[in-house]
Each structure stands twice: as C-alpha cells, then as structure tokens.
C-alpha cells in the first residue's frame, strides 16, 4: 500500500543533493544507460531546430543527454521541486554553459504545465509520470502542449513481465529503500518509490492508458530485463 499523505515534492527537495549518487548505487549505474535510450529516442523524433520539453526534469540529466545528441534543439525542463531544480541549474551551468540560450528551467506541475497549447515537438518524462496523481491528468496536459503529430517519450519502472526476473526483483526492491535511505538520509522517499512501482500500471496496461488519454501509435519496449519500460506515443495530426 502506498504511503498516505506522503508529500512527493518535499521528499524530492530533501533527497536532491544525493539523488544522482543514490540512483547510481541502486541501479549500479544502469539508470544512465536506460535514460540514454530515452534521450536517443527523443532526439531522433525531434525535427530540425525543434522544441523539447522534459517534464519532471529533476537534476537535468535528460536535458544534457539530448543536448549531447542534438545541439540545434531548444530544451526546456520543468519540475515542481526547487531542490531538484537547483541541482539541475548548477549542473547545466558547469556542463552546458555555451548552450544557455537554448536551455530553460522552470518550476511547474505536470498537471498544470505553464505553456501554451501546441508548443513542443517532443515531450519526455523519465521516472516521473508515476509520481503525478492522477497520472491521467499529466498525460492529458502533455497532450495539450504537444504540437499535432508530436511525440511523447516516457521512461518508467514497472513490474517485470518475466516471472524469474520478477522473483529476483521483488527481493531486490526490498533493499532499495535501505540503499537510497542510507545515501540520502531520507528513507521514506525510496520506500514510496518501491510502493508506487508496485501500484502503477506498466506494459500493455499503460499503453492502454495512453490511448485512453488521446494519444495514438502508443507502444512500448522493455529495458533492463523488463524492470524498466520505454513508451512512445503521438498526438493525433487532426
């Protein structure tokens, strides 16, 4: 059962300074490879000099990953956690100062994005849609700000589709709150993570949610032995 009255934004504010380190420890660095898949997919889908929005941008790794592939793009990151955004701003200042004119960071809620209709060619969200409650509001809001024919790319944890992996992951997932809590000093954030993964729809079920929210051409593939899912879908052209 997911923790009641848990404040997701406050939790991220607390763990922000140690967020990247904790992710490295919990995934043995594999989260970087999985995120790179999202970045490559988004970069391939974006038109020349297109606009990409990264929702729940966190510490900015998706922005940097796409920038390394496509320096022509305008990239915007939005997140409700100022603690995470402060880390992102410092990171972008160190690693992407030359691209400051095409990189933008804003505070915002996925359910009420501060952008006009039909603003972006691609919207990405990695390990974030699960924290939007209800997530359907976030999906419909992303649909609104996408241009017609634009694409959404989502990276999210999920329940493994293969039983042998599922049994191993169930054991490993019990260790994650202790690893994350030890590094960050705030275990509830990582306990919340494992609880929401168990409760969140994944695979074909989440593809159905994308269709229900108005997207077309929704599909997915699994990564990391099916413990991570990469979803893509489009906004209808008419």
SULWOCOR-V512531 format. One record per residue. N is the residue number from 1. RES is the residue in one small letter. PHI is phi in radians with two decimals (none if undefined). PSI is psi in whole degrees, -180 to 180 (999 if undefined). Layout:
# SULWOCOR-V512531
N|RES|PHI|PSI  N|RES|PHI|PSI
This chain:
# SULWOCOR-V512531
1|x|none|133  2|x|-1.25|140  3|x|-0.99|130  4|x|-1.41|145  5|x|1.10|19  6|x|-1.33|129  7|x|-1.60|104  8|x|-1.10|-45  9|x|-1.13|-45  10|x|-1.07|-38  11|x|-1.09|-45  12|x|-1.16|-35  13|x|-1.04|-38  14|x|-1.26|-39  15|x|-1.62|-3  16|x|-0.90|-47  17|x|-1.06|-29  18|x|-1.87|8  19|x|-1.03|-50  20|x|-1.13|-43  21|x|-1.11|-42  22|x|-1.12|-40  23|x|-1.11|-40  24|x|-1.06|-44  25|x|-1.19|-42  26|x|-1.30|-27  27|x|-1.98|6  28|x|0.98|34  29|x|1.43|-3  30|x|-1.18|-23  31|x|-1.03|-28  32|x|-1.19|-39  33|x|-1.19|-41  34|x|-1.16|-41  35|x|-1.15|-34  36|x|-1.08|-33  37|x|-1.09|-44  38|x|-1.07|-46  39|x|-1.08|-43  40|x|-1.13|-42  41|x|-1.08|-46  42|x|-1.13|-43  43|x|-1.10|-38  44|x|-1.20|-29  45|x|-1.47|-21  46|x|-1.37|139  47|x|-1.31|169  48|x|-1.01|131  49|x|1.00|33  50|x|-1.38|176  51|x|-2.03|129  52|x|-2.10|136  53|x|-1.95|129  54|x|-1.87|110  55|x|-1.51|145  56|x|0.97|50  57|x|-1.17|-20  58|x|1.04|-125  59|x|-1.60|12  60|x|1.52|10  61|x|-1.17|-32  62|x|-1.17|-42  63|x|-1.02|-46  64|x|-1.15|-40  65|x|-1.12|-41  66|x|-1.24|-40  67|x|-1.04|-38  68|x|-1.11|-26  69|x|-1.63|-33  70|x|-2.46|92  71|x|-1.29|-8  72|x|-1.48|-10  73|x|-1.50|152  74|x|-1.67|124  75|x|-2.10|132  76|x|-2.23|133  77|x|-2.01|138  78|x|-2.31|140  79|x|-2.75|146  80|x|-1.41|-11  81|x|-1.70|112  82|x|-1.15|-32  83|x|-1.08|-45  84|x|-1.16|-41  85|x|-1.16|-33  86|x|-1.09|-41  87|x|-1.12|-42  88|x|-1.09|-43  89|x|-1.08|-43  90|x|-1.11|-41  91|x|-1.14|-45  92|x|-1.19|-35  93|x|-1.11|-38  94|x|-1.34|-39  95|x|-1.84|-13  96|x|-2.49|35  97|x|-1.04|-36  98|x|-1.17|-17  99|x|-1.90|22  100|x|-1.05|-30  101|x|-1.22|-23  102|x|-1.88|6  103|x|-2.03|131  104|x|-2.38|138  105|x|-2.14|132  106|x|-2.43|149  107|x|-1.42|134  108|x|-3.07|158  109|x|-1.74|134  110|x|-1.05|-24  111|x|-1.47|-12  112|x|-2.53|69  113|x|-1.21|135  114|x|-1.48|53  115|x|-2.43|156  116|x|-1.30|163  117|x|-1.00|148  118|x|0.98|47  119|x|-1.71|-27  120|x|-2.20|147  121|x|-1.40|-34  122|x|-2.47|140  123|x|-2.14|131  124|x|-2.01|155  125|x|-2.73|119  126|x|-2.02|126  127|x|0.86|43  128|x|-2.31|-33  129|x|-1.11|-29  130|x|-1.13|-25  131|x|-1.60|-4  132|x|-1.52|127  133|x|-2.27|112  134|x|-1.42|145  135|x|-1.16|-23  136|x|-1.10|-33  137|x|-1.12|-40  138|x|-1.12|-43  139|x|-1.11|-43  140|x|-1.19|-34  141|x|-1.22|-39  142|x|-1.10|-41  143|x|-1.02|-40  144|x|-1.07|-45  145|x|-1.45|-11  146|x|-1.29|145  147|x|-1.25|158  148|x|-1.05|130  149|x|1.47|-3  150|x|-1.27|167  151|x|-2.08|147  152|x|-1.93|138  153|x|-2.24|121  154|x|-2.15|132  155|x|-2.00|125  156|x|-2.66|147  157|x|-1.24|158  158|x|-2.84|174  159|x|-1.27|130  160|x|-1.02|140  161|x|-1.40|-24  162|x|-1.76|127  163|x|-1.02|-44  164|x|-1.04|-41  165|x|-1.21|-38  166|x|-1.05|-40  167|x|-1.14|-43  168|x|-1.17|-41  169|x|-1.18|-35  170|x|-1.05|-40  171|x|-1.20|-46  172|x|-1.12|-38  173|x|-1.09|-26  174|x|-1.22|-23  175|x|-1.46|-23  176|x|-1.02|-44  177|x|-1.05|-33  178|x|-1.26|-39  179|x|-1.16|-52  180|x|-1.11|-40  181|x|-1.16|-38  182|x|-1.11|-41  183|x|-1.35|-42  184|x|-1.56|-22  185|x|1.44|10  186|x|-2.50|89  187|x|-1.15|-34  188|x|-0.96|-32  189|x|-1.10|-38  190|x|-1.50|-26  191|x|-1.17|-41  192|x|-1.07|-40  193|x|-0.99|-52  194|x|-1.16|-35  195|x|-1.18|-40  196|x|-1.28|-32  197|x|-1.07|-43  198|x|-1.12|-34  199|x|-1.57|-17  200|x|-1.51|140  201|x|-1.20|145  202|x|-2.45|168  203|x|1.07|-135  204|x|-1.04|-32  205|x|-1.13|-42  206|x|-1.26|-34  207|x|-1.00|-41  208|x|-1.06|-38  209|x|-1.13|-39  210|x|-1.07|-45  211|x|-1.07|-44  212|x|-1.08|-30  213|x|-1.51|1  214|x|1.93|-1  215|x|-1.40|160  216|x|-2.20|168  217|x|0.93|36  218|x|-1.32|138  219|x|-2.71|172  220|x|-2.69|160  221|x|-2.46|156  222|x|-1.72|151  223|x|-2.28|160  224|x|1.04|41  225|x|1.22|28  226|x|1.32|23  227|x|-1.68|-9  228|x|-2.29|142  229|x|-2.15|137  230|x|-1.97|115  231|x|-1.88|144  232|x|-2.34|149  233|x|-2.81|168  234|x|-2.21|154  235|x|-1.45|135  236|x|-0.96|148  237|x|-1.40|-18  238|x|-2.40|999
